[in-house]
């Protein structure tokens, strides 16, 4: 009886996955909406009925100034909040908040707030990326049961998504400048707000930006990622290397670490799923980086549709190089006076752990900005079904390079009263350096030893 049931479910699943693969690409007539009723990335071109969400208007590359270190000025510095959501009035706005956002007001009623500003929809990418996205719309298909991509180019395979896993793939593959080198910090404050910093030097290159990339033989690599810890001294010299694959069921992510104390490179299979995040004091998993990363195969993904929601956006104030890290990191949560929220449309996707799979998060609720395909908020639930962690990304448009990305990622643990803040660069000697070039030889295990020398 048990075997028969399993075979029945396997047959149904196979038919379902076959159907998913067939409908992943959209007809040309539907793809032609891109750049017309839809933005070139697939968002609704028009604003909402009452005008509180404006129509999309691409942000100019000279929207502000760029200082000698690469930091951007705030194009909206003169704007004031329309209103501020607090624990006293939060119930008025509950329908436009994620459960995790709402829970933050209940957890920190005296200090947590959301200053809400006028909305701006200016996210844009270079024209060649727009062209690749439109091509993907009619060509890219899901493979391996939705856990891999076929006929994919550059970024955003499904600008007109029909399923939850397609929305997630858009987040995973979204445009981040093609390549970047950056200096960022990570804090894991105690409940009283005391913290120390971990300093990272990251290199991140998508496959088509590698000098030796062959478009005729793209292979299964999506991008290369290298992360070196530069401080504190007890961790300095450690290096993580990741080869991210497009189909992680067919070919799992490859990862290696160099331990400076042992002067040894070893495989790191734990750098995936719910393996511990680097130097994160147990406050994030490997797949919490970039809000969510890696293979989607352990979850079932349900597309709930779109909704209007207040999300952290245009975070230029939070990214200001005049700030000190002590200005940002406070007890319980970051300094919300530095945050900026705007009303936006988001895709809501629910991820439920598959039967027989394991992960510390039994369910995740994703709220993904329609204009950038970036996860804005992710609610994480434990095995008892209780809300556990709230991920929130403070996004900004790196307008001079036409790159939507994050200024800071926060992951709040509602149970312990601690949190993790990752991506701050305010006090560093330079901002993001897009256009980093490399070859595959720079991302081999043998190259780690040289990178890890103290």
N, C-alpha and C positions, 0 to 999 in steps of 0.2 A: 504493500500500500504506500509506504513512504517513498519507494523508488518511483512508482507510477506518478505520484504527486510531483516529485522533483522533475521528472521528464516532461510532465505537462507544463510546469512553470517555465522550464527551459525553452520549450517550443513557443510559448506565448512571448517570452522575453526576446527570442530570436526574431520573431515576426515584428515585434515592437521596434527593435533596434534597426531592422531593415527599413521599416517605414521612416524612422528618424533620419537615416542616412539619405533616403530618397528626397525628403522635403527640406533638407538643410539649405540647399541653394534655391534662390527664388527666381521666378521667370524674369526675363528682360524687362517686360512692361512694369513690373513692380520695382525693379532696380532703378528704372528711369525716374522714380520719385525722388531719388537722392539728388540734392541740389535744387529741388523744386518745392514740393510740399514737405519734404524731409531735408534736413541739413545733410551735407556730404558725409557725415558720420552716422546718420540715421535717426537723429532726434526730430521731434516735431518742429518745423520751422516757425510756426505761429506761437504767440504767447497764449495765456489762458484768457477766459472770458472777461474777467474783471481787471485785467492788465497788471495784476500783482506779479505774474511771471511774464517778462517781455518776450518779444520775438527774438530769434537768434540774430546777432550781429557780430561778425568776426572781429576779434580784437586786433588792432593795428600793432605791427611790430615795434612801432615807436610810441606805444601808449604811455610809456614813462621813460625815465632815464635809467642807465646802467652805470654803477660806480666802478672804480678801478679793480675791485675784487669780484665783480660780476653780480653783485646784489642789485635787485630791481627796486625802483621807487614804487610807491603805492599810488596807482592812478585814481583811487577813490578816497584819498586821504581827507578830503574836505567833507565827506558824507558823515552824517550822524545817524545813530540807530533810529529806526521807525518806532520801535518799542523794545522792551526787554522782557523776556520770559523768566519768571522766577518761580520758586516753590509756592508762592501765594497765588499766582494767576495761571499756573501751568495747565490746570484742567480746561481752561478756555481754548488751549491750543493742542490738546491731547491727540486730536484726530490727524494732526500734521506732524506728529512725532513718532519715532520708533519706540517700541516698549522699553528698549534699553536706555534711550534718551530720557524718557519719562521716569525710569527708575533712578537715574542720576539725581533728579530733583528730590526724590524721596530719600535717597541715601545721604545727600549733602544739602539739606534744606536751607541752611544758613549761607552757604557760599556758592552753590552752583547756579548759574544763570546763562541765558542765551541772548546776547544782543542781536537783534534782527535788523538788517540793513536792506536798502533797495537791492533788487535782484539784477544781476548782469549776466547775460549769456554770451560770452565772447570766445569760448574755447575753439581753437582752430589748430590745424596741422598743415605742413607744407602741401603744395598742390600734388606732388607725385604720390604722397601718402593717400590723399583723397582719391586719386585715380586707382590706386591699388585696392582701396576699400570697395569701390564700385565694382571692380573686377571680381573681387572675392564674393560679392553678393550673388553672382550667378554661377560661380565656379567652385567655391569651397564647400566641401562636404564633411560630415562627421564620419569617422571610422572607429573601429574597435568599440562598438557599443556607445559611441558618444565621447570616448576618452582620447580621441586623437583627431587630427585634421588632415585632409587631403586637398591638394591644389590651393594652398594658402600662400599669400604674399604679404609681407611687411607688417600689417596690423589689421585688427578688427575683421574677423572672417564673416561675421553675420550682422551687418548693419541693420537688417530688417529681421530680427530674431522671431522664431516661432516656438521656442522651448526654453526652459530654464537653463539647461546646460549650454545653449548657444550664447545666452547673456553672459554666463560665467567665462566662456572662452573669449568673449570680447574684452572682459576685464583682464584676463591672463595675458592676452596678446596685444593690448592697446599700445598706442604709440608713446614712447618715452624718450624721443629724441634719437632713436636708433642706437646711440652709444653715449656713455657718460662716464666721467670719473668724478668722484665727489668725496668730500670729507664731512662726516656726520657724527653725531653723538647720540648716545642712548642713556636714559636715566631710569632707574627703578626705585622711586622714592619709598621710604618707610611711611606708615600711616601719619606720622607727625610732620612729614614733609622733608626730612633730612635725606640727602642723596649724594651719591658719587657718580661720576660719568665714565662711560666706556667710549673710546674714540675709535672710529672705523675709517678706513680708506677703501672705498669701493671702486671696482671697475665693472662695467656692465655693457655688453655689446651684443646686439641682435645679429643673427647669422649673416644677413645681407649687408651688414656694415663691416664685415671682416675683409681685409685686403685680399685674401685668397678664397673668397666665396665664389663658387661656381653655380650660377643659376640653373644651368642644365642638369646639375646633380646636387640638388639642395640638401639631400640627406634628411635625417630625422632631428637635427639640432634646431631648437628655437632660439636660444641665446646662451652666452657664456657669462658667468658671474664669478668675480673674485673679491674676497673681502679680507682685509688685513686689519688686525687689532693693533693700534699704535700706542694705546695707553688704557689702563694703568700699567705700571711696570710688570706686575705679576702676570699679566695676560699678553703683554706686548710681544709681537713677533709671530703670533699664531695667525695662520692664513687658512681660509676656506675657499675651495674651488668647486664650482658647480657647472656641469654640462646639462642644461635643461633640454628635454626632448619634447617633440610635438606629440608623440604617442608614447606615454609612459607605461602603458600596459604591454605594448610590443617591446619597448626598450626603456626600462626604468631610468629615472634621473641618476646620473653618475656624480658622485661627490667625494672629495678628498679633503683632509685637513693636514696641515703641517704644524707639528708641535715644536715650538722653539726650544723648550727645555730638553726634549729628547732628540731634537734635530732629525725628526723622522716624519715621512709622509705616509699616511695610511688611508685606506678607504673609509668612508663615513656614511654607511647606509642609513644611519639614524637621522641624517639631514633631510627629512621628508615627513609629511603628514604630521603626527603629534610628537615627533622627536623634539627635544628641548631646543629652544632658540639660543643662539650664541650669546653667552654672558648675560642672559636675561633673568637670572635668579628665579627661574621657574615660572615667570610671568607671561611667557608666550611660547607657542609651539613653532616649529619650523615653517609650517604653512600659514602662520599669522603674519609673516613678513610681507610687506606690500599689501597689507590687509588680508589678502589670500593669494596663495601661489601653489603651483604644483598640479598633480593629477587630480581630476575630479571623480575618479572611479569608485571612491568609497561611499559616495552619497547618491541618493536619488534627488533630482533637481526638479522642483515644481515652479512654474512661472505663474505668479499670482496676478501679474499685470502691472499697471503704472499707478502711481499716486503722487499727490503733491505733498512735499515734506520740507521742513527746515533742515538744511544741511550746512556744514562748515565750508565756506567758499571764499575765494579771493582773499587768501590769508596773508596778504602782504604786511599787515601790521604785526602779525605774529612772527614773520620772517625778517623783521627789521634788524640790520646788523648793529644798530645802536643798543639793542637789548642784551642783557646778560642772561645766562641760563637761570640764575636765581630769580630773575624777573618772571620767568615762564613756569618753572616747576614749583608747585605749591602743594600743601597737604591735601590728599584726596583726589585732586585733579589739577590740570594745568590752570594757569591764570585766565579765567574766562573773560576778563576785561580786554584781553588781547585777541579774543576770538571774534569772528564775524560769521553770522549765519544769514542765509538767503533762502527764499522760497524757490524750490526747484521741482521739476518732475523727476521721479526716480522709478526704476524698475525694481519690483519686489520679487525676489526668488527665495524659496524655502528649500534648504538642503537637509535631508533626513538620512541618518546613517543607515546603510543597507543592512539587512539581516545577514549575520555571519561576519560582518566587518567590525573592526575596532577603531576607536578614536575617542579621545577624552571629551570631545564635543559631540553629543548625540544629535543635536540639531543646530543649524545656523540659519539666521534670517539675514539675507543680503538686501541692502538698499543701494542701488547703483545709479549714479547720475546719468541721465539720458544723453547729455551733451558730450561727455568724455568717456563713458563706459568704465569710469573708476568707481570702485566701491566707496561709498561715503560713510555708511554705518553698517556694522555687522553685529548682530546679537548672537551670543554663544550660549547654548544650554547644556547643562550636564546630563548625566545618565538618569537622573531623577526627574528630568523635565524642568528643572529650575533655571531661571536666568542666572548666568554665572559671570560672563565677561561681556563688556561692551566695547567694540572697536569703533573708533571715530577718526576719520581722516580730515585734516585741514588742507584743502586743496588750493592751488593757485595756478594761473596760467603763466608759464615762463614765456612771456609774450615776445621777447626779442628773438627767441629760437622757435616759436610756435609749438611749444610742448606743454600740454596739460599734465600736471603731476601733483605731488604732495609737498607741503612745507613741513608737515609733522604728522606722524601717526601716533595715536594714543590707544592703549588697550587697558580698560578699567576693570579691575576685579571687584565686583560688588560684595563678595563674601569676605575677603581679607582686608578691604579698604586700601589696597595698594594698587599701583598702576605702572605701566611702562610707557615712556615717551621716546620715540625714535625718529631721527631725521633732522634734529636741530643742527643748524650750522651757523648761528648768529655770531659766535665768537671766533669762527675759523678764518683762516687766512684767505680763503676763496670760496665762492659759491659753486654751483654745479658747472662743470666744464663739458659741454656737449660737443660732439664731434670727435671723441676719442677714437683713435685708429689702432688696430692690432691685427695680428695673424693668429691662426689656431695654435701655433707653437708657443704663444704667450700664455696659453690657457691649458697647458699640459701639467700633469703631476710633477714632472721633472723641473718645471719652472717655479714650483712652489718653494723649493729650498732657497733659491736666490731671493725670492720675494720676502721670505721669512727671516732673513738675517737681521739681527737687532742693530 
